[in-house]
Amino acid sequence: MTDPAALFGAIDIYLFDQVLRRRITPGMQVFDAGCGTGRNIAYLLRAGYDVRAIDADPAAIAAVRRLAATTAPSLPADHFRAEPLEAHTFPDASADVVISSAVLHFARDDDEFEAMVNGCWRVLRPGGLFFSRLASSIGIESEVRHLSGRRHALPDGTERYLVDEALLLDWARRLGGELLDPIKTTVVQHQRAMTTWVMRRLPA
């Protein structure tokens, strides 16, 4: 029997839910905006998806290239680039799915958050799926400490750019996106809150 961990890796369970619901299917081009060492694309590479990915850390991209070389050797190394999300070189409207998992909350301020969101959105084709998991203040409003703008200190000792429902809905409207799922938030026992934001890009 195949070891599930070997097959699926450490894929975010909320992202895997989109696969199980057949919103992400083989043949789609997937763009991971901030891939780290590839935990969310390991399964997609093994399953034959056409994957592109970026990360600002060259060491992370080197690890992803090694992973792809063994699991999806037909994909060129240039599909995986050490580039910042807000200034990557992949073409506009080239992906069916954009993944941004635990990335956007590293924005320093509103301007950088906007640049990062736009870096995700511009590569997504009309009708495509945008999947994001990011830190929020939802459910822990009284337990975070305001620093400046939307930067907050969390009980877990980290500092993050925190979104809320109103901001995500406003961004959906501004981008021309349609929520595919209600905004869902998991509160991790007085430590942090992680929100899942899933949209379809509407035709212009």
C-alpha positions as CSV (number, residue, x, y, z in Angstrom):
1,M,0.0,0.0,0.0
2,T,1.3,3.4,-0.9
3,D,2.4,5.6,2.0
4,P,0.0,8.7,1.9
5,A,2.8,10.9,3.2
6,A,5.1,9.8,0.4
7,L,2.3,10.5,-2.2
8,F,0.8,13.7,-0.9
9,G,3.7,15.2,1.1
10,A,2.9,18.1,3.4
11,I,0.3,19.7,1.1
12,D,-2.0,22.2,2.9
13,I,-5.2,20.3,3.7
14,Y,-7.3,23.3,2.6
15,L,-5.5,23.3,-0.8
16,F,-5.9,19.5,-1.1
17,D,-9.7,20.1,-0.5
18,Q,-9.7,22.1,-3.8
19,V,-8.1,19.1,-5.5
20,L,-10.6,16.7,-4.1
21,R,-13.5,18.9,-5.2
22,R,-12.0,18.9,-8.7
23,R,-11.4,22.6,-8.9
24,I,-7.7,21.8,-9.6
25,T,-7.4,19.0,-12.2
26,P,-4.6,17.4,-14.2
27,G,-3.8,19.4,-17.3
28,M,-4.1,22.8,-15.5
29,Q,-1.2,25.1,-15.3
30,V,-0.5,25.8,-11.6
31,F,1.5,28.8,-10.4
32,D,2.8,28.7,-6.8
33,A,3.4,32.3,-5.6
34,G,5.9,31.8,-2.8
35,C,6.6,28.0,-3.0
36,G,9.2,27.7,-0.3
37,T,10.8,24.2,-0.7
38,G,7.7,22.9,-2.5
39,R,5.5,21.4,0.1
40,N,2.3,22.4,-1.8
41,I,3.5,21.3,-5.2
42,A,5.2,18.0,-4.4
43,Y,2.0,16.1,-5.0
44,L,1.1,18.2,-8.0
45,L,4.4,17.5,-9.6
46,R,4.0,13.7,-9.0
47,A,0.5,13.8,-10.4
48,G,1.6,15.4,-13.7
49,Y,0.4,19.0,-13.3
50,D,2.1,21.7,-15.3
51,V,3.7,23.6,-12.4
52,R,5.5,27.0,-12.3
53,A,6.7,28.5,-9.0
54,I,8.6,31.4,-7.6
55,D,10.2,32.2,-4.2
56,A,12.5,35.0,-3.2
57,D,14.9,32.5,-1.6
58,P,17.4,31.0,-4.1
59,A,18.0,28.1,-1.7
60,A,14.3,27.2,-1.7
61,I,14.1,27.3,-5.5
62,A,17.2,25.1,-5.7
63,A,15.4,22.6,-3.5
64,V,12.3,22.8,-5.7
65,R,14.3,22.2,-8.8
66,R,15.8,19.1,-7.3
67,L,12.3,17.9,-6.3
68,A,11.0,18.5,-9.8
69,A,14.0,16.8,-11.4
70,T,13.1,13.6,-9.7
71,T,9.3,13.8,-9.8
72,A,8.6,15.7,-13.0
73,P,11.8,15.6,-15.1
74,S,10.0,16.8,-18.2
75,L,9.5,20.3,-16.7
76,P,12.3,22.7,-17.4
77,A,14.3,24.2,-14.6
78,D,13.2,27.7,-15.8
79,H,9.7,26.9,-14.5
80,F,11.1,27.5,-11.0
81,R,12.6,31.0,-10.4
82,A,14.1,32.8,-7.5
83,E,12.1,36.0,-7.9
84,P,10.1,38.3,-5.6
85,L,6.3,37.9,-5.9
86,E,5.8,41.6,-6.5
87,A,8.2,41.6,-9.5
88,H,8.3,38.1,-11.0
89,T,8.8,37.5,-14.7
90,F,6.1,35.0,-15.6
91,P,3.7,36.2,-18.2
92,D,0.2,37.7,-17.5
93,A,-2.8,35.4,-17.7
94,S,-0.7,32.3,-18.1
95,A,-2.0,30.1,-15.1
96,D,-5.2,28.3,-14.5
97,V,-4.5,28.1,-10.7
98,V,-2.5,30.5,-8.5
99,I,-1.5,29.3,-5.0
100,S,-0.4,31.7,-2.3
101,S,-0.1,29.8,0.9
102,A,1.3,31.6,4.0
103,V,2.9,34.3,1.9
104,L,0.8,37.5,1.8
105,H,1.0,38.1,5.6
106,F,4.7,38.9,5.2
107,A,3.9,42.2,3.6
108,R,5.4,45.1,5.4
109,D,2.6,47.6,4.7
110,D,-0.4,48.2,2.4
111,D,1.7,49.1,-0.6
112,E,3.7,45.8,-0.4
113,F,0.5,43.8,0.2
114,E,-1.0,45.4,-2.9
115,A,2.0,44.6,-5.0
116,M,2.1,41.0,-3.8
117,V,-1.6,40.5,-4.5
118,N,-1.2,42.0,-7.9
119,G,1.8,39.7,-8.5
120,C,-0.5,36.8,-7.9
121,W,-3.5,38.1,-9.8
122,R,-1.9,39.2,-13.0
123,V,-0.7,35.7,-13.9
124,L,-4.2,34.2,-13.4
125,R,-6.3,33.6,-16.5
126,P,-10.0,34.7,-16.6
127,G,-12.0,31.9,-15.0
128,G,-8.9,30.7,-13.1
129,L,-8.8,29.8,-9.4
130,F,-7.0,31.8,-6.8
131,F,-6.2,30.0,-3.5
132,S,-4.7,31.8,-0.6
133,R,-4.1,31.1,3.1
134,L,-2.9,34.0,5.2
135,A,-2.9,35.3,8.7
136,S,-5.8,37.4,9.8
137,S,-7.3,39.0,12.9
138,I,-10.6,37.2,12.5
139,G,-11.5,35.6,15.8
140,I,-8.5,36.9,17.7
141,E,-9.1,40.6,17.5
142,S,-8.6,41.1,21.2
143,E,-5.5,39.0,21.4
144,V,-3.3,40.8,18.8
145,R,-1.3,43.9,19.5
146,H,-1.3,46.7,16.9
147,L,2.1,47.9,15.7
148,S,1.5,50.1,12.7
149,G,-0.9,50.0,9.7
150,R,-2.0,46.4,9.5
151,R,1.1,45.0,11.1
152,H,0.4,43.3,14.4
153,A,2.2,41.2,17.0
154,L,0.5,37.8,17.5
155,P,0.4,35.8,20.7
156,D,2.6,33.2,19.1
157,G,5.5,35.7,19.0
158,T,5.4,36.6,15.3
159,E,4.6,39.9,13.6
160,R,2.3,39.8,10.6
161,Y,0.3,41.9,8.2
162,L,-3.3,40.9,9.3
163,V,-6.3,41.0,7.0
164,D,-9.9,40.9,8.0
165,E,-13.2,40.0,6.2
166,A,-13.9,43.5,5.1
167,L,-10.5,43.9,3.5
168,L,-10.7,40.5,1.6
169,L,-14.1,41.3,0.3
170,D,-12.9,44.8,-0.8
171,W,-9.9,43.2,-2.6
172,A,-12.2,40.6,-4.3
173,R,-14.3,43.5,-5.6
174,R,-11.3,45.5,-6.7
175,L,-9.7,42.6,-8.5
176,G,-12.8,41.4,-10.3
177,G,-12.9,38.2,-8.3
178,E,-15.8,36.0,-7.2
179,L,-15.6,34.1,-3.9
180,L,-15.9,30.4,-4.6
181,D,-16.1,29.5,-0.9
182,P,-17.1,31.6,2.1
183,I,-14.1,33.1,3.9
184,K,-13.0,30.5,6.4
185,T,-10.8,31.0,9.4
186,T,-9.0,28.5,11.7
187,V,-8.1,29.9,15.1
188,V,-5.2,28.1,16.6
189,Q,-5.8,28.1,20.4
190,H,-5.1,31.8,21.2
191,Q,-2.0,31.8,19.1
192,R,-2.9,32.9,15.6
193,A,-5.7,32.8,13.0
194,M,-5.3,31.5,9.4
195,T,-7.9,32.4,6.8
196,T,-8.6,30.7,3.6
197,W,-9.5,33.0,0.6
198,V,-10.6,31.3,-2.6
199,M,-11.8,33.2,-5.6
200,R,-12.4,32.8,-9.3
201,R,-11.2,35.5,-11.7
202,L,-14.2,36.8,-13.6
203,P,-13.9,37.7,-17.3
204,A,-13.0,41.3,-17.9
